[in-house]
Amino acid sequence: MPQLDTSTWFITILSMIITLFFMFQLKVSKYNFPENPEAKLVATSKSVAPWEKKWTKIYSPHSLPLQ
């Protein structure tokens, strides 16, 4: 069985990483980012659910007495 020639793997992997880095940089550079982003004022509405008006207790199966 012939031996696998790995002498070119380093340059192949290195060139692939560099190429992917440049492609990613070109893709990201197409977007316009705002210089000073400002927070938007969002009006939050309080939704009243029927279960929020009364006290409820959830029983865990492990906290129940043994039968």
VEXZAGU-864519 format. One record per atom (N, C-alpha, C): residue in one letter; atom name; x, y, z; residue number from 1. Coordinates in pm, whole numbers. Each point is the difference from the previous one (the first is absolute). Layout:
BEGIN
 resn name   east  north     up resi
    A   CA      X      Y      Z  NUM
...
// end
This chain:
BEGIN
 resn name   east  north     up resi
    M    N     85   -118      0    1
    M   CA    -85    118      0    1
    M    C     90    124      0    1
    P    N    -22     92    -93    2
    P   CA     86    119     -7    2
    P    C    -27     95    117    2
    Q    N    104     73     35    3
    Q   CA    -11     95    110    3
    Q    C    -71    126    -49    3
    L    N    -78     62     89    4
    L   CA    -73    120    -33    4
    L    C     95    119      3    4
    D    N      1     76   -107    5
    D   CA     90    116     -9    5
    D    C    -68    120     66    5
    T    N     51     43    114    6
    T   CA    -58    110     75    6
    T    C     85    126     -9    6
    S    N     91      7    -93    7
    S   CA     90    114     -8    7
    S    C    -71    129    -44    7
    T    N   -110    -13    -73    8
    T   CA    -69    119    -48    8
    T    C   -118     40     88    8
    W    N    -28    -73    106    9
    W   CA   -116     28     83    9
    W    C     10    135     69    9
    F    N    118     34     48   10
    F   CA     16    124     75   10
    F    C    -34    121    -87   10
    I    N     56      8   -118   11
    I   CA    -25    116    -88   11
    I    C   -144      1    -48   11
    T    N    -60   -117    -20   12
    T   CA   -139     -7    -42   12
    T    C    -94     52    108   12
    I    N     21    -47    122   13
    I   CA    -85     44    111   13
    I    C     22    147     30   13
    L    N    124     44     -4   14
    L   CA     30    141     26   14
    L    C    -63     91   -105   14
    S    N     11    -35   -126   15
    S   CA    -59     82   -105   15
    S    C   -153     -1      7   15
    M    N    -59   -112     41   16
    M   CA   -145     -6     16   16
    M    C    -46     92    112   16
    I    N     71      1    112   17
    I   CA    -36     86    113   17
    I    C     13    147    -38   17
    I    N    106     36    -69   18
    I   CA     20    138    -43   18
    I    C   -109     42    -98   18
    T    N    -35    -88    -92   19
    T   CA   -105     30    -97   19
    T    C   -134     20     69   19
    L    N    -33    -88     93   20
    L   CA   -126     14     73   20
    L    C     -2    128     82   20
    F    N    113     38     57   21
    F   CA      7    124     76   21
    F    C    -27    120    -90   21
    F    N     62      5   -116   22
    F   CA    -23    112    -92   22
    F    C   -142      2    -53   22
    M    N    -56   -116    -29   23
    M   CA   -137     -3    -48   23
    M    C    -97     50    107   23
    F    N     24    -38    125   24
    F   CA    -84     47    108   24
    F    C     14    151     20   24
    Q    N    121     51    -11   25
    Q   CA     22    145     13   25
    Q    C    -71     76   -111   25
    L    N      4    -50   -122   26
    L   CA    -69     66   -110   26
    L    C   -151     -4     20   26
    K    N    -51   -111     52   27
    K   CA   -144    -12     21   27
    K    C    -46     97    110   27
    V    N     76     11    107   28
    V   CA    -38     86    111   28
    V    C     17    147    -36   28
    S    N     96     31    -85   29
    S   CA     26    141    -33   29
    S    C   -110     61    -87   29
    K    N    -90    -80    -54   30
    K   CA   -108     52    -84   30
    K    C   -113     61     83   30
    Y    N     -5    -33    129   31
    Y   CA   -108     51     85   31
    Y    C     33    139     51   31
    N    N   -103     82     16   32
    N   CA     16    133     56   32
    N    C    -42     -4    146   32
    F    N     96     25     89   33
    F   CA    -28     -1    142   33
    F    C    -17    143     48   33
    P    N    -95     28     89   34
    P   CA    -19    136     50   34
    P    C    119     43     87   34
    E    N     35    128     -8   35
    E   CA    114     51     75   35
    E    C    -30      2    150   35
    N    N   -112     62     37   36
    N   CA    -38      9    140   36
    N    C   -140    -59     18   36
    P    N     -9   -126     30   37
    P   CA   -132    -59     17   37
    P    C    -67     56    126   37
    E    N   -127     33    -14   38
    E   CA    -75     53    113   38
    E    C   -112    -97     35   38
    A    N    -30     -5    128   39
    A   CA   -104    -91     47   39
    A    C   -137     54    -38   39
    K    N    -85    -89    -46   40
    K   CA   -137     37    -34   40
    K    C    -86     -9    126   40
    L    N    -94     91     11   41
    L   CA    -95     -7    109   41
    L    C   -116    -88    -43   41
    V    N    -13   -111     66   42
    V   CA   -104    -96    -35   42
    V    C   -102      1    112   42
    A    N   -124     24    -36   43
    A   CA   -107     -1     99   43
    A    C    -40   -144     29   43
    T    N     20    -40    123   44
    T   CA    -36   -137     39   44
    T    C   -138      2     62   44
    S    N    -82    -87    -47   45
    S   CA   -136     -8     54   45
    S    C     -6   -118     96   45
    K    N    -59     23    115   46
    K   CA    -13   -104    101   46
    K    C   -123    -84    -32   46
    S    N     22   -126    -32   47
    S   CA   -113    -87    -30   47
    S    C    -47    -63    131   47
    V    N   -130      3     20   48
    V   CA    -57    -56    122   48
    V    C    -54   -139    -33   48
    A    N     60    -98     61   49
    A   CA    -44   -137    -20   49
    A    C    -81    -44    122   49
    P    N    -97    -87    -15   50
    P   CA    -83    -40    114   50
    P    C     81    -66    111   50
    W    N    109    -69    -34   51
    W   CA     76    -68    103   51
    W    C     92     95     76   51
    E    N     15    123    -47   52
    E   CA     83     95     73   52
    E    C    -77     65    115   52
    K    N   -132    -10      1   53
    K   CA    -81     64    103   53
    K    C     -7    -81    128   53
    K    N     16   -130    -10   54
    K   CA    -14    -84    119   54
    K    C    129    -78     25   54
    W    N     14    -41    126   55
    W   CA    118    -75     39   55
    W    C    -17   -145    -41   55
    T    N    100    -54    -64   56
    T   CA     -6   -141    -39   56
    T    C    123    -70     53   56
    K    N    -13   -127     24   57
    K   CA    112    -80     46   57
    K    C     11   -122    -90   57
    I    N    119    -25    -46   58
    I   CA     25   -116    -85   58
    I    C     65   -107     88   58
    Y    N    -61   -115      7   59
    Y   CA     53   -107     80   59
    Y    C     92    -87    -84   59
    S    N    120    -19     50   60
    S   CA     93    -89    -67   60
    S    C    -30   -142     43   60
    P    N      9    -97    -88   61
    P   CA    -28   -139     40   61
    P    C     90    -47    114   61
    H    N    121     55     11   62
    H   CA     93    -43    103   62
    H    C    -34     60    136   62
    S    N    -78    109      2   63
    S   CA    -34     61    128   63
    S    C   -129    -55     60   63
    L    N    -71    -83    -76   64
    L   CA   -124    -58     50   64
    L    C     33   -114     99   64
    P    N    -86    -23     97   65
    P   CA     26   -112     96   65
    P    C    -10   -134    -71   65
    L    N     72    -95     54   66
    L   CA     -1   -135    -58   66
    L    C   -135    -65     27   66
    Q    N    -44    -81    -94   67
    Q   CA   -129    -67     17   67
    Q    C     18   -147     26   67
// end
